[in-house]
Amino acid sequence: MKLHFQIVRLKLKETFSISYGSYSHRDALVVSLTKHNKTGYGECTAIDYYGIDLNAFILKLESIQSLLEKREIIYPTEFYLFLESLNLHFFLCSALDCAYWDLFGKLEKKNFLELNSISYNKLPESSITISIDPIENQIDKIKKSNWNNFKVKCNHFNELELNSLLCLDKNIALDANCSFSIDDCKLIENNKLSSQFTYIEQPLEVNSFTNLNANKYPNWMADEDCQNETSILGLKHHYSTLNLKLVKLGGLTPALQFVKEAKANNFKIMIGCMTESTIGISAGAVLTPYADFVDLDGANLISNDIANGNFIDNGKVFLSEKPGLGISLK
């Protein structure tokens, strides 16, 4: 098995603003694993909030390359035990795990759903993210869009602005990225109108979630508060929905276990993403049969996508029938 890796710059179609800052691009590390002329692909992006240093990831890959390339082809869940032994950052582990699932499926001539006996009748539609902007600009973007579901970024609480979003007769969710106060959340919890939002994501600073009540009007969704499977139990009674992002969990292998644990504890699940190419989106998309909500618009936000595979078109999720994760480079 041969390992290859490179850093690419993904350019955003427009400046993307959230409560943590504004961005015109995202750098991504693309890894590939090749065996018998078949290549699997994985990806992780540099996210400031998580302190991601892609150059440090490159050094780590160089240090483990010989060990990794000596590995025989085994089932992905067994390969993941090897990855865990390498003490990798979960973002990097995710990229390698997804690349291996893609490679393994291509070698076996089966796609991820076939390998895991996953079936579905209809997939939820994805939202498109509306980044921070004056409310009139956000409303204008929503009105002009062909998508049906929208996730509106917030960096403060303004009741009048939120009410104006509800007047649009659209499927609107909010993503506060930790920008609401406890008092803001109490007002939201006691306002019947808040139940009209599809969900309200990560309203408070991390580890402040005990101030939230899942039995009130809003559908509170955990993002930064939900980093892995071990955090699930503590979120009960405070959140109703969990945002599953592969890079937070360390890849598809732990994500499968995360889904089981979340469902066993009566949580709803959203399959989310970072700003990433179709490589990362293709990996997340194979979990959409498990999802109550989908937010996989990352590749739709960039102007220089580098891959083909599973994709989102005006919110509709299209899963490739090709082996593995269906990924190929352009």
Summary of the structure (lengths in Angstrom):
residues: 330
radius of gyration: 19.4
end to end distance: 22.3
largest distance: 60.0
contacts: 1134
relative contact order: 0.16
helix: 37%
strand: 25%
